[in-house]
Structures are given as C-alpha cells and as structure tokens.
C-alpha cells in the first residue's frame, strides 16, 4: 500500500515537471554527519562506503562558514593539558 502511494507521489511530481532527487539527500546526510562531529570512519560505515576518500571527498561538503565555525570553536576552547605518566614500574 505504501509503495503504491510512493509511486503515485513520484508520478504526480513528474506530471508537474518536478524531480525528486534522493541522491542529494545522501550528500546532505553525510555533510550533516561531518558537521555534527561524527568521525569519518563512522560516517563511512553508516553510508556503507568501501573507501573513506569517497565519503569525505565526494559526499562531504564543507563551506567557508564551516571552517569559520571550527576556528571559532578552537579559539573558545581551552587547550587540553597533556597527561604525564610517571616512570613505569617493571615487574620482577
């Protein structure tokens, strides 16, 4: 039943001279994953790409406003302190 409604919707779009570009949603989804801080490996896994370069280079769209936001967040975030470990204890 849902499948018939979907096809009727697509047919109505076509009759009106409109196009449903579902592939564009893939670009949007992956770009939004990147903007929200999801790791590249997780994004690759979610979209089932075999090559991380395809995910990050072709499907992720970063604009100047994204770069500016990253720089601003770095400026506002305090630097992380390095954790120093004491001398290791050797067994024996």
N, C-alpha and C positions, 0 to 999 in steps of 0.2 A: 504494500500500500504506500509506504513512504517513498519507495523507489519510483512509483508512478507519479507522485506529487513532484518529486525532484525533476523528472523528465518533463513534466508539464511546465514547470517553472523555467527550465532551460529553453524549452520551445517558445515560451512567451517572451523570454529575453531576446531570443533570435528573431522573432517576429517584429520586435520593437527596434531591431538594429543594434542591440546591446550585446556585450560579450561578458561572460563570467570567466575571469582569469584566475583559476585556482592556483596556478603555479606561482603567481605573485604573492599569494598568501604564504608560501614556503619561504620566500625571501624575507617577508615581514616577520614571520615566526622566528627565523634564525637570527635576524638582526636584533629583535627584541630580547632574545635569549642572551646575546652578547652584551647588550646594554644593561641588562639586569645583573650581570656578573656571573652568569653560568660559565663554567670552564669550557674551553674549546673542545675538550675530549667528551664532555657530557653532551654538548650540542651535537657533535658528530654522531654520538651514539643515538640520541633521540631522533635524528633525521635519517639514520641508517646509511650514512656515507661511509665508503671504504677508505676515503682519502681525506685527511684533515685539511689539506690545502683547498680542496673543493668547498668544504664547509666554510672556511674562513675567508678565502679569497673571492669566490664567486657568489656566495649567498649572503655574506655579512656585509652590510653597507654602513660604513662609518662616515659621518659628515663632520664638518668643522665644529658644529655645536657639541658633538660627542667628545671631540678632542678637548675643547674648551672646558667641558664639564669634568673631564678626567683631570686636567691640570688644576682646576679649582678644588677638586676633592683632595688632591695631593697637597695642595697649599694649606688646606684647612686641617688635614690630618696630622697629628703629632708624629714625629719619627718614631719608629719602633726601636726599642733598645735590644741590642744583641744579648743573648743569654750566654753567659760564660760558664763553662763547666770546669770544675776543679780537676786536679790530676786524677786519672783513673786508677782504681785500686786493682792491682794484679793478684790473681788467685795464686796462692801457693807459697 
